[in-house]
Structures are given as structure tokens and as C-alpha cells.
Amino acid sequence: MTGLTLGSLFDGIGVFPLSGSRYGISPTWASEIEKAPVSITKHHFPNMLQMLIGI
């Protein structure tokens, strides 16, 4: 069996990936429209794909 992975829409500061990683789930990607929250998530998960979605 392979490990679980997750993607996070409307990621904010990355609480969902952080919670998942504490239970063995690998965060794979996240999307957000604000640059400041993306920088926080990048700090905690530098290898996770970040998609900055502009309106």
C-alpha cells in the first residue's frame, strides 16, 4: 500500500498540510491567492508545489 498524499485548495498558512503531515500524510501541492500565506507554507514545506492563483 502506498502512503496517502494531499493537495490543499485555499491553503491559507498551510494548516491542513501541517496537520496531515503529523499523521503521516504527504502534502503534495497547495494553491492560494495571497503571497504572504504562500511564503509561510513554503517555509514549512519547501518541496511542496505551490500554485499562486491570481484573480
PDBQT receptor file of N, H, CA, C and O in Angstrom, charges set to zero:
ATOM      1  N   MET A   1       0.838  -1.186   0.000  1.00  0.00    +0.000 N 
ATOM      2  CA  MET A   1       0.000   0.000   0.000  1.00  0.00    +0.000 C 
ATOM      3  C   MET A   1       0.883   1.250   0.000  1.00  0.00    +0.000 C 
ATOM      4  O   MET A   1       1.869   1.315   0.734  1.00  0.00    +0.000 OA
ATOM      5  N   THR A   2       0.531   2.234  -0.817  1.00  0.00    +0.000 N 
ATOM      6  H   THR A   2      -0.270   2.181  -1.413  1.00  0.00    +0.000 HD
ATOM      7  CA  THR A   2       1.301   3.470  -0.878  1.00  0.00    +0.000 C 
ATOM      8  C   THR A   2       0.801   4.439   0.183  1.00  0.00    +0.000 C 
ATOM      9  O   THR A   2      -0.321   4.309   0.671  1.00  0.00    +0.000 OA
ATOM     10  N   GLY A   3       1.631   5.408   0.539  1.00  0.00    +0.000 N 
ATOM     11  H   GLY A   3       2.543   5.514   0.143  1.00  0.00    +0.000 HD
ATOM     12  CA  GLY A   3       1.246   6.408   1.521  1.00  0.00    +0.000 C 
ATOM     13  C   GLY A   3       0.230   7.387   0.959  1.00  0.00    +0.000 C 
ATOM     14  O   GLY A   3       0.142   7.580  -0.253  1.00  0.00    +0.000 OA
ATOM     15  N   LEU A   4      -0.523   7.993   1.834  1.00  0.00    +0.000 N 
ATOM     16  H   LEU A   4      -0.452   7.836   2.819  1.00  0.00    +0.000 HD
ATOM     17  CA  LEU A   4      -1.507   8.993   1.420  1.00  0.00    +0.000 C 
ATOM     18  C   LEU A   4      -0.830  10.314   1.096  1.00  0.00    +0.000 C 
ATOM     19  O   LEU A   4       0.160  10.688   1.726  1.00  0.00    +0.000 OA
ATOM     20  N   THR A   5      -1.366  11.012   0.117  1.00  0.00    +0.000 N 
ATOM     21  H   THR A   5      -2.170  10.709  -0.395  1.00  0.00    +0.000 HD
ATOM     22  CA  THR A   5      -0.901  12.349  -0.236  1.00  0.00    +0.000 C 
ATOM     23  C   THR A   5      -2.092  13.288  -0.200  1.00  0.00    +0.000 C 
ATOM     24  O   THR A   5      -3.241  12.847  -0.213  1.00  0.00    +0.000 OA
ATOM     25  N   LEU A   6      -1.817  14.585  -0.155  1.00  0.00    +0.000 N 
ATOM     26  H   LEU A   6      -0.883  14.944  -0.145  1.00  0.00    +0.000 HD
ATOM     27  CA  LEU A   6      -2.915  15.546  -0.159  1.00  0.00    +0.000 C 
ATOM     28  C   LEU A   6      -2.554  16.786  -0.946  1.00  0.00    +0.000 C 
ATOM     29  O   LEU A   6      -1.384  17.139  -1.095  1.00  0.00    +0.000 OA
ATOM     30  N   GLY A   7      -3.584  17.433  -1.445  1.00  0.00    +0.000 N 
ATOM     31  H   GLY A   7      -4.534  17.146  -1.324  1.00  0.00    +0.000 HD
ATOM     32  CA  GLY A   7      -3.482  18.732  -2.089  1.00  0.00    +0.000 C 
ATOM     33  C   GLY A   7      -4.386  19.675  -1.307  1.00  0.00    +0.000 C 
ATOM     34  O   GLY A   7      -5.398  19.245  -0.752  1.00  0.00    +0.000 OA
ATOM     35  N   SER A   8      -4.035  20.941  -1.257  1.00  0.00    +0.000 N 
ATOM     36  H   SER A   8      -3.214  21.290  -1.707  1.00  0.00    +0.000 HD
ATOM     37  CA  SER A   8      -4.778  21.876  -0.439  1.00  0.00    +0.000 C 
ATOM     38  C   SER A   8      -5.219  23.092  -1.252  1.00  0.00    +0.000 C 
ATOM     39  O   SER A   8      -4.397  23.910  -1.665  1.00  0.00    +0.000 OA
ATOM     40  N   LEU A   9      -6.528  23.195  -1.475  1.00  0.00    +0.000 N 
ATOM     41  H   LEU A   9      -7.196  22.530  -1.141  1.00  0.00    +0.000 HD
ATOM     42  CA  LEU A   9      -7.097  24.381  -2.125  1.00  0.00    +0.000 C 
ATOM     43  C   LEU A   9      -7.350  25.452  -1.067  1.00  0.00    +0.000 C 
ATOM     44  O   LEU A   9      -7.694  25.128   0.070  1.00  0.00    +0.000 OA
ATOM     45  N   PHE A  10      -7.186  26.709  -1.427  1.00  0.00    +0.000 N 
ATOM     46  H   PHE A  10      -6.906  26.972  -2.350  1.00  0.00    +0.000 HD
ATOM     47  CA  PHE A  10      -7.390  27.809  -0.481  1.00  0.00    +0.000 C 
ATOM     48  C   PHE A  10      -6.569  27.545   0.778  1.00  0.00    +0.000 C 
ATOM     49  O   PHE A  10      -7.092  27.540   1.892  1.00  0.00    +0.000 OA
ATOM     50  N   ASP A  11      -5.291  27.330   0.577  1.00  0.00    +0.000 N 
ATOM     51  H   ASP A  11      -4.866  27.335  -0.329  1.00  0.00    +0.000 HD
ATOM     52  CA  ASP A  11      -4.379  26.812   1.598  1.00  0.00    +0.000 C 
ATOM     53  C   ASP A  11      -4.191  27.701   2.811  1.00  0.00    +0.000 C 
ATOM     54  O   ASP A  11      -3.946  27.192   3.905  1.00  0.00    +0.000 OA
ATOM     55  N   GLY A  12      -4.298  29.012   2.655  1.00  0.00    +0.000 N 
ATOM     56  H   GLY A  12      -4.497  29.425   1.767  1.00  0.00    +0.000 HD
ATOM     57  CA  GLY A  12      -4.027  29.888   3.798  1.00  0.00    +0.000 C 
ATOM     58  C   GLY A  12      -2.579  29.735   4.223  1.00  0.00    +0.000 C 
ATOM     59  O   GLY A  12      -1.677  29.776   3.386  1.00  0.00    +0.000 OA
ATOM     60  N   ILE A  13      -2.347  29.558   5.518  1.00  0.00    +0.000 N 
ATOM     61  H   ILE A  13      -3.079  29.525   6.198  1.00  0.00    +0.000 HD
ATOM     62  CA  ILE A  13      -0.975  29.419   6.018  1.00  0.00    +0.000 C 
ATOM     63  C   ILE A  13      -0.534  27.962   6.138  1.00  0.00    +0.000 C 
ATOM     64  O   ILE A  13       0.473  27.669   6.782  1.00  0.00    +0.000 OA
ATOM     65  N   GLY A  14      -1.275  27.058   5.528  1.00  0.00    +0.000 N 
ATOM     66  H   GLY A  14      -2.094  27.296   5.004  1.00  0.00    +0.000 HD
ATOM     67  CA  GLY A  14      -0.841  25.667   5.452  1.00  0.00    +0.000 C 
ATOM     68  C   GLY A  14      -1.192  24.796   6.640  1.00  0.00    +0.000 C 
ATOM     69  O   GLY A  14      -0.468  23.847   6.939  1.00  0.00    +0.000 OA
ATOM     70  N   VAL A  15      -2.285  25.094   7.326  1.00  0.00    +0.000 N 
ATOM     71  H   VAL A  15      -2.874  25.865   7.083  1.00  0.00    +0.000 HD
ATOM     72  CA  VAL A  15      -2.661  24.296   8.491  1.00  0.00    +0.000 C 
ATOM     73  C   VAL A  15      -3.070  22.876   8.092  1.00  0.00    +0.000 C 
ATOM     74  O   VAL A  15      -2.745  21.921   8.798  1.00  0.00    +0.000 OA
ATOM     75  N   PHE A  16      -3.776  22.728   6.974  1.00  0.00    +0.000 N 
ATOM     76  H   PHE A  16      -4.040  23.503   6.401  1.00  0.00    +0.000 HD
ATOM     77  CA  PHE A  16      -4.200  21.407   6.525  1.00  0.00    +0.000 C 
ATOM     78  C   PHE A  16      -2.993  20.525   6.189  1.00  0.00    +0.000 C 
ATOM     79  O   PHE A  16      -2.937  19.387   6.655  1.00  0.00    +0.000 OA
ATOM     80  N   PRO A  17      -2.021  21.007   5.392  1.00  0.00    +0.000 N 
ATOM     81  CA  PRO A  17      -0.826  20.187   5.153  1.00  0.00    +0.000 C 
ATOM     82  C   PRO A  17      -0.040  19.894   6.440  1.00  0.00    +0.000 C 
ATOM     83  O   PRO A  17       0.498  18.800   6.605  1.00  0.00    +0.000 OA
ATOM     84  N   LEU A  18       0.021  20.859   7.333  1.00  0.00    +0.000 N 
ATOM     85  H   LEU A  18      -0.417  21.749   7.198  1.00  0.00    +0.000 HD
ATOM     86  CA  LEU A  18       0.733  20.649   8.593  1.00  0.00    +0.000 C 
ATOM     87  C   LEU A  18       0.060  19.547   9.408  1.00  0.00    +0.000 C 
ATOM     88  O   LEU A  18       0.732  18.660   9.934  1.00  0.00    +0.000 OA
ATOM     89  N   SER A  19      -1.253  19.605   9.511  1.00  0.00    +0.000 N 
ATOM     90  H   SER A  19      -1.799  20.326   9.084  1.00  0.00    +0.000 HD
ATOM     91  CA  SER A  19      -1.992  18.576  10.255  1.00  0.00    +0.000 C 
ATOM     92  C   SER A  19      -1.811  17.201   9.620  1.00  0.00    +0.000 C 
ATOM     93  O   SER A  19      -1.552  16.218  10.314  1.00  0.00    +0.000 OA
ATOM     94  N   GLY A  20      -1.948  17.139   8.304  1.00  0.00    +0.000 N 
ATOM     95  H   GLY A  20      -2.158  17.938   7.740  1.00  0.00    +0.000 HD
ATOM     96  CA  GLY A  20      -1.784  15.869   7.617  1.00  0.00    +0.000 C 
ATOM     97  C   GLY A  20      -0.399  15.271   7.807  1.00  0.00    +0.000 C 
ATOM     98  O   GLY A  20      -0.256  14.066   8.011  1.00  0.00    +0.000 OA
ATOM     99  N   SER A  21       0.619  16.123   7.737  1.00  0.00    +0.000 N 
ATOM    100  H   SER A  21       0.502  17.102   7.572  1.00  0.00    +0.000 HD
ATOM    101  CA  SER A  21       1.992  15.624   7.858  1.00  0.00    +0.000 C 
ATOM    102  C   SER A  21       2.250  15.035   9.245  1.00  0.00    +0.000 C 
ATOM    103  O   SER A  21       3.080  14.138   9.391  1.00  0.00    +0.000 OA
ATOM    104  N   ARG A  22       1.563  15.521  10.240  1.00  0.00    +0.000 N 
ATOM    105  H   ARG A  22       0.888  16.250  10.122  1.00  0.00    +0.000 HD
ATOM    106  CA  ARG A  22       1.723  14.979  11.595  1.00  0.00    +0.000 C 
ATOM    107  C   ARG A  22       1.152  13.575  11.727  1.00  0.00    +0.000 C 
ATOM    108  O   ARG A  22       1.474  12.857  12.674  1.00  0.00    +0.000 OA
ATOM    109  N   TYR A  23       0.301  13.181  10.774  1.00  0.00    +0.000 N 
ATOM    110  H   TYR A  23       0.040  13.764  10.005  1.00  0.00    +0.000 HD
ATOM    111  CA  TYR A  23      -0.296  11.846  10.783  1.00  0.00    +0.000 C 
ATOM    112  C   TYR A  23       0.189  10.983   9.627  1.00  0.00    +0.000 C 
ATOM    113  O   TYR A  23      -0.469  10.013   9.252  1.00  0.00    +0.000 OA
ATOM    114  N   GLY A  24       1.358  11.341   9.055  1.00  0.00    +0.000 N 
ATOM    115  H   GLY A  24       1.892  12.129   9.360  1.00  0.00    +0.000 HD
ATOM    116  CA  GLY A  24       1.979  10.517   8.024  1.00  0.00    +0.000 C 
ATOM    117  C   GLY A  24       1.463  10.738   6.616  1.00  0.00    +0.000 C 
ATOM    118  O   GLY A  24       1.777   9.956   5.719  1.00  0.00    +0.000 OA
ATOM    119  N   ILE A  25       0.667  11.798   6.397  1.00  0.00    +0.000 N 
ATOM    120  H   ILE A  25       0.412  12.434   7.126  1.00  0.00    +0.000 HD
ATOM    121  CA  ILE A  25       0.156  12.108   5.062  1.00  0.00    +0.000 C 
ATOM    122  C   ILE A  25       1.111  13.113   4.418  1.00  0.00    +0.000 C 
ATOM    123  O   ILE A  25       1.480  14.107   5.043  1.00  0.00    +0.000 OA
ATOM    124  N   SER A  26       1.511  12.858   3.174  1.00  0.00    +0.000 N 
ATOM    125  H   SER A  26       1.211  12.051   2.666  1.00  0.00    +0.000 HD
ATOM    126  CA  SER A  26       2.475  13.725   2.491  1.00  0.00    +0.000 C 
ATOM    127  C   SER A  26       1.770  14.832   1.714  1.00  0.00    +0.000 C 
ATOM    128  O   SER A  26       1.034  14.544   0.770  1.00  0.00    +0.000 OA
ATOM    129  N   PRO A  27       1.980  16.097   2.093  1.00  0.00    +0.000 N 
ATOM    130  CA  PRO A  27       1.420  17.195   1.311  1.00  0.00    +0.000 C 
ATOM    131  C   PRO A  27       2.160  17.304  -0.024  1.00  0.00    +0.000 C 
ATOM    132  O   PRO A  27       3.389  17.365  -0.058  1.00  0.00    +0.000 OA
ATOM    133  N   THR A  28       1.403  17.328  -1.116  1.00  0.00    +0.000 N 
ATOM    134  H   THR A  28       0.405  17.279  -1.088  1.00  0.00    +0.000 HD
ATOM    135  CA  THR A  28       1.992  17.335  -2.452  1.00  0.00    +0.000 C 
ATOM    136  C   THR A  28       1.923  18.707  -3.103  1.00  0.00    +0.000 C 
ATOM    137  O   THR A  28       2.906  19.161  -3.689  1.00  0.00    +0.000 OA
ATOM    138  N   TRP A  29       0.776  19.378  -3.010  1.00  0.00    +0.000 N 
ATOM    139  H   TRP A  29      -0.022  19.010  -2.534  1.00  0.00    +0.000 HD
ATOM    140  CA  TRP A  29       0.607  20.683  -3.641  1.00  0.00    +0.000 C 
ATOM    141  C   TRP A  29      -0.385  21.523  -2.838  1.00  0.00    +0.000 C 
ATOM    142  O   TRP A  29      -1.155  21.009  -2.027  1.00  0.00    +0.000 OA
ATOM    143  N   ALA A  30      -0.340  22.829  -3.091  1.00  0.00    +0.000 N 
ATOM    144  H   ALA A  30       0.286  23.247  -3.750  1.00  0.00    +0.000 HD
ATOM    145  CA  ALA A  30      -1.261  23.768  -2.454  1.00  0.00    +0.000 C 
ATOM    146  C   ALA A  30      -1.508  24.932  -3.401  1.00  0.00    +0.000 C 
ATOM    147  O   ALA A  30      -0.658  25.262  -4.228  1.00  0.00    +0.000 OA
ATOM    148  N   SER A  31      -2.676  25.552  -3.274  1.00  0.00    +0.000 N 
ATOM    149  H   SER A  31      -3.366  25.284  -2.601  1.00  0.00    +0.000 HD
ATOM    150  CA  SER A  31      -2.967  26.752  -4.053  1.00  0.00    +0.000 C 
ATOM    151  C   SER A  31      -3.508  27.828  -3.122  1.00  0.00    +0.000 C 
ATOM    152  O   SER A  31      -4.210  27.542  -2.152  1.00  0.00    +0.000 OA
ATOM    153  N   GLU A  32      -3.168  29.052  -3.437  1.00  0.00    +0.000 N 
ATOM    154  H   GLU A  32      -2.597  29.283  -4.225  1.00  0.00    +0.000 HD
ATOM    155  CA  GLU A  32      -3.565  30.199  -2.618  1.00  0.00    +0.000 C 
ATOM    156  C   GLU A  32      -3.510  31.434  -3.506  1.00  0.00    +0.000 C 
ATOM    157  O   GLU A  32      -2.794  31.444  -4.507  1.00  0.00    +0.000 OA
ATOM    158  N   ILE A  33      -4.264  32.483  -3.149  1.00  0.00    +0.000 N 
ATOM    159  H   ILE A  33      -4.846  32.475  -2.335  1.00  0.00    +0.000 HD
ATOM    160  CA  ILE A  33      -4.252  33.711  -3.949  1.00  0.00    +0.000 C 
ATOM    161  C   ILE A  33      -3.422  34.825  -3.314  1.00  0.00    +0.000 C 
ATOM    162  O   ILE A  33      -3.128  35.824  -3.970  1.00  0.00    +0.000 OA
ATOM    163  N   GLU A  34      -3.041  34.664  -2.047  1.00  0.00    +0.000 N 
ATOM    164  H   GLU A  34      -3.279  33.852  -1.514  1.00  0.00    +0.000 HD
ATOM    165  CA  GLU A  34      -2.255  35.683  -1.356  1.00  0.00    +0.000 C 
ATOM    166  C   GLU A  34      -0.798  35.252  -1.224  1.00  0.00    +0.000 C 
ATOM    167  O   GLU A  34      -0.516  34.098  -0.903  1.00  0.00    +0.000 OA
ATOM    168  N   LYS A  35       0.120  36.169  -1.470  1.00  0.00    +0.000 N 
ATOM    169  H   LYS A  35      -0.109  37.107  -1.731  1.00  0.00    +0.000 HD
ATOM    170  CA  LYS A  35       1.546  35.854  -1.437  1.00  0.00    +0.000 C 
ATOM    171  C   LYS A  35       2.073  35.597  -0.028  1.00  0.00    +0.000 C 
ATOM    172  O   LYS A  35       2.923  34.725   0.153  1.00  0.00    +0.000 OA
ATOM    173  N   ALA A  36       1.595  36.326   0.967  1.00  0.00    +0.000 N 
ATOM    174  H   ALA A  36       0.904  37.034   0.821  1.00  0.00    +0.000 HD
ATOM    175  CA  ALA A  36       2.101  36.171   2.338  1.00  0.00    +0.000 C 
ATOM    176  C   ALA A  36       1.850  34.769   2.893  1.00  0.00    +0.000 C 
ATOM    177  O   ALA A  36       2.781  34.164   3.425  1.00  0.00    +0.000 OA
ATOM    178  N   PRO A  37       0.619  34.220   2.792  1.00  0.00    +0.000 N 
ATOM    179  CA  PRO A  37       0.422  32.860   3.281  1.00  0.00    +0.000 C 
ATOM    180  C   PRO A  37       1.251  31.823   2.524  1.00  0.00    +0.000 C 
ATOM    181  O   PRO A  37       1.704  30.842   3.114  1.00  0.00    +0.000 OA
ATOM    182  N   VAL A  38       1.451  32.031   1.230  1.00  0.00    +0.000 N 
ATOM    183  H   VAL A  38       1.083  32.828   0.750  1.00  0.00    +0.000 HD
ATOM    184  CA  VAL A  38       2.265  31.106   0.446  1.00  0.00    +0.000 C 
ATOM    185  C   VAL A  38       3.691  31.067   0.991  1.00  0.00    +0.000 C 
ATOM    186  O   VAL A  38       4.300  29.999   1.055  1.00  0.00    +0.000 OA
ATOM    187  N   SER A  39       4.225  32.218   1.383  1.00  0.00    +0.000 N 
ATOM    188  H   SER A  39       3.731  33.086   1.331  1.00  0.00    +0.000 HD
ATOM    189  CA  SER A  39       5.592  32.248   1.912  1.00  0.00    +0.000 C 
ATOM    190  C   SER A  39       5.697  31.469   3.222  1.00  0.00    +0.000 C 
ATOM    191  O   SER A  39       6.732  30.859   3.492  1.00  0.00    +0.000 OA
ATOM    192  N   ILE A  40       4.651  31.479   4.033  1.00  0.00    +0.000 N 
ATOM    193  H   ILE A  40       3.811  31.975   3.814  1.00  0.00    +0.000 HD
ATOM    194  CA  ILE A  40       4.653  30.713   5.282  1.00  0.00    +0.000 C 
ATOM    195  C   ILE A  40       4.640  29.220   4.980  1.00  0.00    +0.000 C 
ATOM    196  O   ILE A  40       5.400  28.456   5.576  1.00  0.00    +0.000 OA
ATOM    197  N   THR A  41       3.780  28.804   4.056  1.00  0.00    +0.000 N 
ATOM    198  H   THR A  41       3.163  29.424   3.572  1.00  0.00    +0.000 HD
ATOM    199  CA  THR A  41       3.705  27.390   3.692  1.00  0.00    +0.000 C 
ATOM    200  C   THR A  41       5.021  26.932   3.069  1.00  0.00    +0.000 C 
ATOM    201  O   THR A  41       5.476  25.822   3.344  1.00  0.00    +0.000 OA
ATOM    202  N   LYS A  42       5.638  27.766   2.236  1.00  0.00    +0.000 N 
ATOM    203  H   LYS A  42       5.268  28.668   2.012  1.00  0.00    +0.000 HD
ATOM    204  CA  LYS A  42       6.924  27.415   1.618  1.00  0.00    +0.000 C 
ATOM    205  C   LYS A  42       8.008  27.216   2.672  1.00  0.00    +0.000 C 
ATOM    206  O   LYS A  42       8.895  26.378   2.513  1.00  0.00    +0.000 OA
ATOM    207  N   HIS A  43       7.927  27.982   3.734  1.00  0.00    +0.000 N 
ATOM    208  H   HIS A  43       7.206  28.663   3.863  1.00  0.00    +0.000 HD
ATOM    209  CA  HIS A  43       8.904  27.849   4.821  1.00  0.00    +0.000 C 
ATOM    210  C   HIS A  43       8.799  26.467   5.465  1.00  0.00    +0.000 C 
ATOM    211  O   HIS A  43       9.815  25.824   5.725  1.00  0.00    +0.000 OA
ATOM    212  N   HIS A  44       7.584  26.015   5.720  1.00  0.00    +0.000 N 
ATOM    213  H   HIS A  44       6.758  26.538   5.509  1.00  0.00    +0.000 HD
ATOM    214  CA  HIS A  44       7.367  24.734   6.384  1.00  0.00    +0.000 C 
ATOM    215  C   HIS A  44       7.481  23.541   5.430  1.00  0.00    +0.000 C 
ATOM    216  O   HIS A  44       7.871  22.451   5.849  1.00  0.00    +0.000 OA
ATOM    217  N   PHE A  45       7.144  23.742   4.152  1.00  0.00    +0.000 N 
ATOM    218  H   PHE A  45       6.827  24.628   3.812  1.00  0.00    +0.000 HD
ATOM    219  CA  PHE A  45       7.143  22.659   3.165  1.00  0.00    +0.000 C 
ATOM    220  C   PHE A  45       7.849  23.128   1.888  1.00  0.00    +0.000 C 
ATOM    221  O   PHE A  45       7.186  23.382   0.882  1.00  0.00    +0.000 OA
ATOM    222  N   PRO A  46       9.173  23.247   1.911  1.00  0.00    +0.000 N 
ATOM    223  CA  PRO A  46       9.895  23.789   0.750  1.00  0.00    +0.000 C 
ATOM    224  C   PRO A  46       9.789  22.940  -0.517  1.00  0.00    +0.000 C 
ATOM    225  O   PRO A  46       9.973  23.465  -1.615  1.00  0.00    +0.000 OA
ATOM    226  N   ASN A  47       9.499  21.650  -0.397  1.00  0.00    +0.000 N 
ATOM    227  H   ASN A  47       9.350  21.222   0.494  1.00  0.00    +0.000 HD
ATOM    228  CA  ASN A  47       9.418  20.780  -1.577  1.00  0.00    +0.000 C 
ATOM    229  C   ASN A  47       8.002  20.642  -2.126  1.00  0.00    +0.000 C 
ATOM    230  O   ASN A  47       7.806  19.978  -3.144  1.00  0.00    +0.000 OA
ATOM    231  N   MET A  48       7.025  21.244  -1.484  1.00  0.00    +0.000 N 
ATOM    232  H   MET A  48       7.185  21.782  -0.657  1.00  0.00    +0.000 HD
ATOM    233  CA  MET A  48       5.648  21.136  -1.924  1.00  0.00    +0.000 C 
ATOM    234  C   MET A  48       5.394  22.130  -3.080  1.00  0.00    +0.000 C 
ATOM    235  O   MET A  48       5.818  23.284  -3.018  1.00  0.00    +0.000 OA
ATOM    236  N   LEU A  49       4.710  21.670  -4.112  1.00  0.00    +0.000 N 
ATOM    237  H   LEU A  49       4.366  20.733  -4.162  1.00  0.00    +0.000 HD
ATOM    238  CA  LEU A  49       4.370  22.517  -5.259  1.00  0.00    +0.000 C 
ATOM    239  C   LEU A  49       3.386  23.599  -4.813  1.00  0.00    +0.000 C 
ATOM    240  O   LEU A  49       2.345  23.290  -4.233  1.00  0.00    +0.000 OA
ATOM    241  N   GLN A  50       3.708  24.855  -5.080  1.00  0.00    +0.000 N 
ATOM    242  H   GLN A  50       4.554  25.107  -5.552  1.00  0.00    +0.000 HD
ATOM    243  CA  GLN A  50       2.841  25.976  -4.726  1.00  0.00    +0.000 C 
ATOM    244  C   GLN A  50       2.274  26.590  -5.991  1.00  0.00    +0.000 C 
ATOM    245  O   GLN A  50       3.020  26.920  -6.913  1.00  0.00    +0.000 OA
ATOM    246  N   MET A  51       0.968  26.746  -6.043  1.00  0.00    +0.000 N 
ATOM    247  H   MET A  51       0.361  26.478  -5.294  1.00  0.00    +0.000 HD
ATOM    248  CA  MET A  51       0.310  27.393  -7.183  1.00  0.00    +0.000 C 
ATOM    249  C   MET A  51      -0.321  28.686  -6.676  1.00  0.00    +0.000 C 
ATOM    250  O   MET A  51      -1.308  28.661  -5.941  1.00  0.00    +0.000 OA
ATOM    251  N   LEU A  52       0.249  29.796  -7.070  1.00  0.00    +0.000 N 
ATOM    252  H   LEU A  52       1.051  29.816  -7.667  1.00  0.00    +0.000 HD
ATOM    253  CA  LEU A  52      -0.289  31.104  -6.699  1.00  0.00    +0.000 C 
ATOM    254  C   LEU A  52      -1.328  31.482  -7.760  1.00  0.00    +0.000 C 
ATOM    255  O   LEU A  52      -0.979  31.779  -8.902  1.00  0.00    +0.000 OA
ATOM    256  N   ILE A  53      -2.579  31.469  -7.379  1.00  0.00    +0.000 N 
ATOM    257  H   ILE A  53      -2.863  31.228  -6.451  1.00  0.00    +0.000 HD
ATOM    258  CA  ILE A  53      -3.688  31.702  -8.302  1.00  0.00    +0.000 C 
ATOM    259  C   ILE A  53      -4.086  33.165  -8.207  1.00  0.00    +0.000 C 
ATOM    260  O   ILE A  53      -4.466  33.631  -7.133  1.00  0.00    +0.000 OA
ATOM    261  N   GLY A  54      -4.005  33.897  -9.313  1.00  0.00    +0.000 N 
ATOM    262  H   GLY A  54      -3.696  33.519 -10.185  1.00  0.00    +0.000 HD
ATOM    263  CA  GLY A  54      -4.413  35.299  -9.335  1.00  0.00    +0.000 C 
ATOM    264  C   GLY A  54      -5.805  35.460  -9.875  1.00  0.00    +0.000 C 
ATOM    265  O   GLY A  54      -6.262  34.678 -10.709  1.00  0.00    +0.000 OA
ATOM    266  N   ILE A  55      -6.465  36.467  -9.399  1.00  0.00    +0.000 N 
ATOM    267  H   ILE A  55      -6.093  37.102  -8.721  1.00  0.00    +0.000 HD
ATOM    268  CA  ILE A  55      -7.834  36.747  -9.870  1.00  0.00    +0.000 C 
ATOM    269  C   ILE A  55      -7.789  37.811 -10.932  1.00  0.00    +0.000 C 
ATOM    270  O   ILE A  55      -8.830  38.196 -11.464  1.00  0.00    +0.000 OA
TER     271      ILE A  55
